[in-house]
Amino acid sequence: MKTTKNLWLGAVAVAVLMWASACGKNAPTAPSDNPSGRSEVSVTAPAETIGTMAVSPVVTLQPDLTADPASITVPEWTAVLFVNNSGRYVTVHSYNCSEFSLLRMASGYSRSTEYFTPAGKTCDYFVWDINWSRKIFVGRVVVQ
């Protein structure tokens, strides 16, 4: 019985990974070098533009199970790009903001949140560890 359950759970896990890989919208992003060890970023103006392409603030999920930067401040109607350099599949959760509701990605991929609104709110986010024993990649997005 236990073997059947393990096989079933394994098959579901493989199916979810295949679905996530097939549904990923963004191309893989290379790891970033961060010698400064920053922990907070503040964007005081709307996202900069290059031609007609907006550049979003970026949070990188690191192999040491931290988010860099852990805290970010953005203007209203800004999306945040999450880059997964952790070496694992992740689903980002938030108990107080729905902008993270579809933020799932395989290692090496990136994905943007929904646009943050209204101004004045703080969104806490995290990822559950593999066995759901602790929160990893804990961070916050403050919307101005």
Residue pairs with C-beta under 8 A, 6 or more apart in sequence:
17 89
17 106
20 89
20 104
20 105
20 106
21 106
24 105
24 106
24 109
24 111
25 111
26 109
26 110
26 111
26 112
27 109
27 110
28 108
28 109
28 110
29 83
29 85
29 108
29 109
29 110
31 60
31 85
32 58
32 60
32 83
32 85
34 60
34 68
38 68
38 69
39 68
39 69
39 70
39 71
40 69
40 70
40 71
40 72
40 73
41 57
41 69
41 71
41 72
41 73
42 72
42 73
43 57
43 72
43 73
43 74
43 75
43 78
44 75
44 144
45 75
46 75
46 77
46 78
47 54
47 55
47 56
47 57
47 78
48 54
48 55
49 55
56 78
56 79
56 80
56 81
56 112
57 72
57 74
57 78
57 80
57 81
58 80
58 81
58 82
58 83
59 67
59 68
59 69
59 72
59 80
59 81
59 82
59 83
59 139
60 67
60 68
60 82
60 83
60 85
61 67
61 82
61 83
61 84
61 85
61 86
61 90
61 127
61 137
62 68
62 85
62 86
63 85
63 86
63 87
65 86
65 129
65 136
65 137
66 136
66 137
67 125
67 137
67 138
67 139
69 139
70 138
70 139
70 140
71 139
71 140
71 141
71 142
72 80
72 139
72 140
72 141
72 142
73 141
73 142
73 143
73 144
74 80
74 116
74 141
74 142
74 143
74 144
75 119
75 143
75 144
76 116
76 117
76 118
76 119
76 143
76 144
77 115
77 116
77 117
78 115
78 116
78 143
79 99
79 112
79 113
79 114
79 115
79 116
80 112
80 113
80 116
80 141
81 110
81 111
81 112
81 113
82 92
82 103
82 105
82 110
82 111
82 112
82 113
83 110
84 90
84 105
84 106
84 107
84 108
84 109
84 110
84 111
85 107
85 108
86 107
86 137
87 107
88 107
88 130
89 104
89 105
89 106
89 107
90 104
90 105
90 107
90 127
90 137
91 103
91 104
91 127
91 128
92 100
92 103
92 104
92 125
92 126
92 127
92 137
93 100
93 125
93 126
93 127
93 128
94 100
94 101
94 123
94 124
94 125
94 126
95 124
96 121
96 122
96 123
96 124
97 116
97 121
97 123
97 124
97 125
97 141
98 114
99 113
99 114
99 115
99 116
99 123
99 141
100 113
100 114
100 123
100 125
101 114
102 114
103 111
103 113
104 111
105 111
113 141
116 123
116 141
116 143
117 143
118 143
119 143
119 144
120 143
120 144
121 142
121 143
122 140
122 141
122 142
122 143
123 140
123 141
123 142
123 143
124 138
124 139
124 140
125 137
125 138
125 139
125 140
125 141
126 135
126 136
126 137
126 138
126 139
127 135
127 136
127 137
128 134
128 135
128 136
129 135
129 136
